[in-house]
Amino acid sequence: MTMGGFKALVISTFKEYVREKALLFWAIVWPLFWIFMVAYVFVPPGTGSPITLKVGVVNYDTSNTTLNGTLLVKVMNETKYKDTPLFNVKLYSNESLLEKSLCKGELDAGIIIPDKWGINASFGQGKLVVLIGARSAYSASITQGVLMGFLEEFGKRIAYTKINITMKYINMSTNYMDITYNETWWPSNKSFVEMIRDFMIGLAEPIKVDYREVVPEVYANRPNIIGFYVIGAIGMMYLYMGFSVGASFIASMKERGVLYRLLSTPIKEYELILGGLTANALYQLISTIIIIVVGTLVTGAHILWNPLNPVHWIVPAMFILLLFMSVGMGALLSPLAKTSSGGSQIGTALGLALSFTTGIWFPPEWLPPWLRVFSNVFPVTWGIDVVRGIMVYNIDIAELTPKIVGVVIATIVIFTIAILLWRRIMAKYIEA
């Protein structure tokens, strides 16, 4: 086959793809739809920023002490996280009104401060009643976690204040000031007063934990999260488009009358296959560029790609391999496709199902354990992981090398099987 003939075959097939409105929808509109859903519904603007909870408070406390219900409300109003108020407190006169607002979904939570709470908390134990709003299980769990963290820290501050007051009175006594012990169990020859203080601190906070958050950059802010899903949308498109094309490739050429005309020429079967699939790959690569540009410029996705970085050129190579791999997988369905429409429907359905169950769209951690195992051995997932590793995670190439090698080998094996299968189907058409 001459280069001119190959070029003509690619151009003619590509034009047919462009004219097909259904393909335009599946290649561009559907992936962009999901990117916008992520950017403005699932991960809306403000994601990653602290939230302000609406909390209703009924304060029955009349304690004439420094610590009382009024102080608790004041601290709640002044508490901030990353310059964002943690609570928006609204005072209620009774529990009935508070519960009505909670049932209407007007509040995230409610706190009932009983009378003498301040006195009890100062000299013993003060009890609070916390009502968690239940607009959804998700919001309820977040609200409960935030309030538990706040009240735990507030209680700890009370405990340390009580310790300091107690130590003040202990230090006023001279009975034990000079007593020290040298027993083997006595810590560091501390004085009795020092031991009492450390003991009480241990009562207030038996275990002191230093929490340090180490979060992958992709999950740290909204642009990186959207970038993760932009690559996922491309992977999704490759799966259902590739499966659809692979399953209906021969049947489509037969129905359009192209197959017999081309086979009557000196063109060889593999040349016909490569010409048709090159047009499909070109079409999807253009769709890929559109998805990345829209995802980056419109939704604010953070995607790294530097043409001056040799490692980043692995990305377009990986895209091409994934295109041919997914088409090759779709070819395994072609014996089931008696018509191009049937093949397209089978491929689209299976491709969409796999995109949601193999770590292409949802993070693998969200999947059940048995599906997680499947995603670990699915070669298309390897390729998407490589692209994400370079464009989103900025992972060192050494860590990605095993998956890159796996994608190359899988593509060669799968696509070779696909060509043999297509040639066998075409031979049956010729014999017929």
C-alpha positions in Angstrom: 0.0 0.0 0.0 1.4 3.4 -1.0 1.6 6.3 1.5 -0.9 8.2 -0.6 -3.4 5.3 -0.4 -2.9 5.0 3.4 -3.3 8.8 3.8 -6.5 8.8 1.7 -7.9 5.9 3.8 -7.1 7.7 7.1 -8.7 11.0 5.9 -11.8 9.4 4.6 -12.3 7.4 7.7 -11.6 10.4 9.9 -14.2 12.5 8.0 -16.8 9.8 8.7 -16.0 10.0 12.4 -16.4 13.8 12.3 -19.8 13.6 10.5 -21.1 11.1 13.1 -22.8 13.3 15.8 -23.1 10.3 18.2 -19.3 9.9 18.1 -18.9 13.6 18.7 -21.1 13.3 21.8 -19.2 10.3 23.2 -15.8 11.6 22.4 -16.1 15.2 23.7 -19.5 16.1 25.2 -19.8 13.1 27.6 -16.3 13.4 29.1 -16.7 17.2 29.5 -20.0 16.7 31.1 -18.4 14.5 33.8 -15.6 17.0 34.3 -18.1 19.8 34.9 -20.1 17.6 37.3 -16.9 17.0 39.3 -15.8 20.7 39.2 -19.2 22.2 40.2 -21.2 19.5 41.9 -19.0 16.8 43.4 -16.0 19.0 44.1 -17.6 22.5 44.2 -15.7 25.8 44.5 -14.5 26.0 48.1 -13.7 22.4 48.5 -10.7 21.9 50.6 -11.4 25.1 52.6 -12.7 25.0 56.2 -16.5 24.9 56.6 -18.5 26.9 59.1 -21.1 24.9 61.0 -24.4 26.5 62.0 -24.9 25.6 65.6 -27.9 26.5 67.8 -27.3 26.9 71.6 -29.7 26.9 74.5 -27.8 28.4 77.5 -29.5 27.7 80.8 -26.3 28.2 82.8 -26.4 30.9 85.5 -23.1 30.0 87.1 -21.3 33.0 88.7 -17.9 31.7 87.8 -15.2 32.5 85.2 -16.1 29.3 83.4 -19.8 29.3 82.4 -22.1 28.9 79.4 -21.6 32.4 78.2 -17.8 31.8 78.0 -18.4 28.6 76.0 -20.6 30.5 73.5 -18.0 33.3 73.2 -15.2 30.9 72.5 -17.3 29.1 69.8 -17.9 32.4 68.1 -14.2 33.3 68.2 -12.8 29.9 67.1 -11.3 30.0 63.6 -9.5 27.5 61.4 -7.3 28.9 58.6 -9.0 32.3 59.2 -12.5 30.8 58.7 -14.9 30.8 61.6 -15.6 27.3 62.7 -19.1 28.0 64.1 -22.0 30.3 63.4 -23.8 30.3 66.7 -27.4 31.1 67.1 -29.0 31.4 70.6 -32.3 29.8 71.3 -34.5 30.3 74.4 -35.6 26.7 74.8 -35.0 23.2 73.5 -38.2 22.9 71.6 -37.3 25.8 69.2 -33.8 24.4 68.8 -35.1 20.9 67.8 -37.6 22.4 65.4 -34.8 24.3 63.6 -32.7 21.1 63.5 -35.6 19.1 62.0 -36.1 21.7 59.3 -32.4 21.5 58.4 -31.7 25.0 59.4 -28.8 24.0 61.7 -26.0 21.5 61.6 -26.1 20.9 65.3 -27.4 22.1 68.7 -25.9 22.4 72.1 -27.9 22.5 75.4 -25.9 24.0 78.3 -27.7 23.0 81.6 -27.8 25.2 84.7 -24.8 25.2 87.0 -22.7 23.8 84.1 -19.9 26.3 84.8 -19.8 25.4 88.5 -19.8 21.7 87.9 -17.1 22.0 85.2 -14.9 24.1 87.5 -15.1 21.9 90.5 -16.0 18.6 89.1 -17.5 17.5 85.8 -19.8 19.5 83.6 -22.2 17.7 81.2 -23.4 19.0 77.9 -26.1 17.8 75.5 -25.2 17.9 71.8 -27.8 17.3 69.1 -26.4 16.4 65.7 -28.4 17.5 62.6 -29.2 14.6 60.2 -29.6 16.3 56.8 -27.5 13.4 55.5 -25.3 10.7 57.0 -22.3 12.4 55.3 -22.9 15.9 56.8 -23.8 14.4 60.2 -20.5 12.6 60.5 -18.6 15.7 59.6 -20.5 17.8 62.1 -20.0 15.3 64.8 -16.3 15.0 64.1 -15.8 18.8 64.2 -17.8 19.3 67.5 -16.0 16.3 69.1 -12.7 17.8 68.2 -13.6 21.3 69.5 -15.2 20.1 72.8 -12.2 17.7 73.4 -9.8 20.6 73.0 -12.0 22.9 75.1 -12.2 20.3 77.9 -8.4 19.9 77.8 -8.0 23.7 78.2 -10.3 23.5 81.2 -8.3 20.7 82.7 -5.0 22.5 82.4 -6.6 25.6 84.0 -7.8 23.5 86.9 -4.3 22.0 87.3 -2.7 25.4 87.4 -5.2 26.6 90.1 -4.6 23.4 92.1 -0.8 23.8 91.9 -1.2 27.4 93.1 -2.7 26.2 96.3 -0.3 23.3 96.7 2.6 25.7 96.4 1.1 27.8 99.1 1.6 24.9 101.5 5.1 24.4 102.8 4.4 20.9 104.2 5.7 19.0 101.2 7.8 21.6 99.4 11.2 20.2 100.3 10.3 16.5 100.1 12.1 14.6 97.4 12.4 10.9 96.8 15.2 8.8 95.5 13.4 5.6 95.0 14.2 3.7 91.7 10.7 4.3 90.4 10.7 8.0 91.1 11.1 9.9 87.9 14.3 12.0 87.6 14.4 12.9 91.3 11.5 15.2 91.0 10.0 16.9 94.0 6.7 15.9 95.4 5.0 19.0 94.1 6.4 18.4 90.6 5.3 14.8 90.7 1.7 15.8 91.7 1.6 18.3 88.8 2.8 15.7 86.3 0.3 13.2 87.7 -2.6 15.6 87.2 -1.5 16.5 83.7 -1.5 12.8 83.0 -5.1 12.7 84.2 -6.1 15.6 81.9 -4.2 14.2 78.9 -2.9 10.6 79.4 -1.6 10.3 75.9 -0.3 13.3 74.0 -0.4 12.8 70.3 1.3 14.9 67.6 -1.0 14.6 64.6 0.8 15.4 61.3 -1.1 15.5 58.1 0.8 14.1 55.1 -1.6 14.3 52.2 -0.6 13.7 48.5 -0.7 17.0 46.6 -3.5 15.7 44.3 -5.9 15.6 47.3 -4.6 18.8 48.9 -6.7 21.3 47.0 -9.5 21.6 44.5 -7.5 22.2 41.3 -5.5 19.0 41.9 -8.6 17.0 42.6 -10.2 18.2 39.4 -6.9 17.4 37.5 -7.2 13.8 38.8 -10.7 13.5 37.3 -9.8 15.2 34.0 -7.3 12.4 33.4 -10.0 10.0 34.5 -12.5 11.4 32.0 -10.0 10.8 29.2 -9.5 7.2 30.4 -13.2 6.7 30.5 -13.5 8.0 26.9 -10.7 5.7 25.7 -12.4 2.7 27.3 -15.9 3.0 25.9 -14.8 4.5 22.6 -12.1 1.9 22.1 -14.3 -1.0 23.1 -17.1 0.3 20.8 -14.7 0.8 17.8 -13.0 -2.5 18.4 -16.2 -4.5 18.6 -17.9 -2.8 15.6 -14.8 -2.1 13.4 -15.3 -4.9 10.8 -19.1 -4.9 10.9 -19.1 -1.1 10.3 -16.9 -1.3 7.2 -19.0 -4.2 5.9 -22.3 -2.3 6.3 -20.9 0.8 4.7 -19.7 -1.2 1.7 -16.1 -0.1 2.3 -14.8 -3.5 3.2 -15.4 -5.3 -0.1 -14.3 -2.4 -2.2 -11.0 -2.1 -0.3 -10.4 -5.9 -0.3 -10.8 -5.9 -4.1 -7.7 -3.6 -4.3 -4.1 -4.7 -3.6 -4.4 -3.4 0.0 -3.5 -5.9 2.7 -5.7 -6.7 5.6 -3.3 -5.3 8.3 -2.9 -2.1 6.2 -6.7 -1.7 6.1 -6.9 -2.2 9.9 -4.1 0.2 10.7 -5.5 2.9 8.4 -8.9 2.7 9.9 -7.6 2.7 13.5 -5.2 5.5 12.8 -8.1 7.7 11.9 -9.9 6.6 15.1 -6.7 7.4 17.2 -6.4 10.8 15.6 -10.0 11.6 16.4 -9.6 10.6 20.0 -6.3 12.4 20.5 -8.0 15.6 19.3 -10.7 14.9 21.8 -8.0 14.4 24.5 -6.5 17.8 23.8 -9.9 19.5 23.9 -10.7 17.8 27.3 -7.4 18.8 28.8 -7.7 22.4 27.5 -11.3 22.8 28.8 -10.5 21.1 32.0 -7.5 23.3 32.7 -8.8 26.7 31.4 -12.5 26.5 32.3 -12.7 24.3 35.4 -9.3 25.3 36.8 -7.8 21.8 36.9 -4.1 21.7 37.7 -2.3 19.5 35.1 1.4 19.4 34.7 2.9 19.0 31.2 6.2 20.6 30.2 7.3 19.9 26.6 10.9 20.7 27.6 10.9 17.8 30.1 11.7 14.6 28.3 9.8 12.5 30.9 6.6 14.4 30.0 6.7 13.1 26.5 5.8 9.7 27.9 2.3 11.0 28.3 1.4 11.3 24.6 3.1 8.0 23.9 1.0 6.4 26.7 -2.2 7.9 25.3 -1.5 6.3 21.9 -0.7 2.9 23.5 -4.0 3.2 25.6 -6.0 4.0 22.4 -4.7 0.9 20.6 -5.0 -1.3 23.7 -8.6 -0.4 24.4 -9.5 -0.9 20.7 -7.7 -4.3 20.8 -9.8 -5.3 23.9 -12.9 -4.2 22.1 -11.9 -6.5 19.2 -12.4 -9.5 21.5 -16.1 -8.6 21.5 -16.3 -8.4 17.7 -17.4 -12.1 17.2 -20.5 -11.2 19.3 -21.3 -8.1 17.1 -23.4 -9.1 14.1 -24.0 -5.4 13.3 -22.1 -2.2 13.9 -24.9 -0.9 16.1 -24.8 -4.0 18.2 -21.0 -3.9 18.6 -21.1 -0.2 19.5 -23.7 -0.8 22.2 -21.9 -3.7 23.7 -18.6 -1.9 23.7 -20.0 1.3 25.1 -21.8 -0.5 27.9 -18.8 -2.6 28.9 -16.4 0.3 28.6 -18.5 2.5 30.9 -18.9 -0.3 33.4 -15.1 -0.9 33.5 -14.3 2.8 33.8 -16.3 3.0 37.1 -14.9 -0.3 38.5 -11.2 -0.3 37.7 -9.9 2.9 39.2 -10.2 4.9 36.0 -12.8 7.3 37.3 -13.1 6.6 41.1 -10.0 6.2 43.2 -9.2 2.5 43.8 -9.5 3.1 47.5 -13.3 3.7 47.0 -13.8 0.3 45.5 -14.6 -3.0 47.3 -11.5 -5.2 48.0 -12.3 -7.6 45.2 -12.6 -4.9 42.6 -9.4 -3.3 43.9 -7.6 -6.5 43.0 -9.1 -6.3 39.5 -8.0 -2.7 39.1 -4.5 -3.6 40.1 -4.2 -6.1 37.2 -6.1 -4.1 34.5 -3.6 -2.8 32.0 -5.6 0.3 31.0 -5.6 1.3 34.7 -1.8 1.0 34.6 -1.6 3.5 31.8 -3.9 6.0 33.4 -1.9 5.7 36.6 1.3 6.5 34.6 -0.4 9.6 33.1 -1.7 10.7 36.5 1.7 10.0 38.0 3.4 12.4 35.6 0.7 15.0 35.0 -0.9 15.2 38.5 1.3 13.5 41.1 4.7 14.4 39.6 6.0 11.0 40.7 9.6 10.0 39.9 9.8 8.1 36.6 11.6 5.2 38.4 8.4 4.4 40.3 6.3 4.4 37.1 8.7 2.3 35.0 7.1 -1.1 35.9 3.7 0.1 34.8 5.1 1.7 31.7 6.7 -1.6 30.7 3.5 -3.4 31.5 1.4 -1.1 29.3 3.8 -1.6 26.4 3.8 -5.4 26.7 0.0 -5.6 27.2 -0.6 -3.3 24.2 1.6 -5.4 21.9 0.0 -8.7 23.0 -3.6 -7.5 23.0 -3.4 -5.6 19.7 -1.6 -8.6 18.0 -4.5 -10.8 19.0 -7.0 -8.2 17.8 -5.4 -8.1 14.3 -5.4 -11.9 14.0 -9.1 -11.9 15.1 -10.1 -9.2 12.6 -8.2 -10.9 9.7 -10.0 -14.1 10.5 -13.4 -12.4 10.4 -12.5 -10.6 7.2 -11.5 -13.9 5.7 -14.9 -15.3 6.4 -16.5 -12.3 4.6 -14.3 -12.9 1.6 -15.2 -16.6 1.5 -18.8 -15.7 1.7 
